[in-house]
Amino acid sequence: MSDRIKYKQHLLRAISHPSFTFVFEPLDSYWRIRATSGMSRELLEFTGDGFLLRCVLRMIYWRWPSYPAAFITQMAHLLVSNLCFCSILLRTRVVKYAITTAGELKSAADTFEAYVGAYFRQRGEEQLDRWICANFGSLAENLVPICYEEYRLPRPAKMSSTRKRHVDDDEARRSKRYKLSVFTDRTNTLGHST
């Protein structure tokens, strides 16, 4: 099983754990309307997504500075994924129906991002940083150390595609040589017996 799948399973377990809480603070009606309509919603989604990634990356790096950059990036992208957003929306009962298609997943995640963008526009960057750390902090505390233990496990060495091609070519050549030598042996044997 790949690391990505394992990490997603750990994420879903962490969100469904009874200790996990997430608080959506109310927004002014102006921002609620903007977060649900047309072009302004797309801008809010873009803003929300960008701020979420920046804040979560910084939060993970400050908490675990000795972890490899590649791992920190993987964890940040996991926490700022459509799967994470939809799981939070379902867990907090903001979304009360089962999300069954990729389109529904994307739509629910976009709603989450638009909320974050609207939160930033209404309350500012400092408040948004606090809100993200308060809500994603406990999730990261439960998720990152578990995933890091799996990240550190020894893995079988991966063969580069170039190296694999050379190995395959060598095996093909050996196979052809074998077939050729068998064929040559048979023809020589046939030639001597006549």
Buried (B, 14 or more C-beta within 10 A) or exposed (E): EEBEEBBBEBBBEBBEEEEBEBEBEEBEEEBBEBBBEEEBBBBBBEBBBBBBBBBBBBBBBEBBEEBEEEBBBBBBBBBBBBBBBBBBBBBBEBBEEEBEEEEBBBBBBBBBBBBBBBBBBBBEEEEBBEBBBEBBBBBBEBBBEBBBEEBEEEEEEEEEEEEEEEEEEEEEEEEEEEEEEEEEEEEEEEEEEE
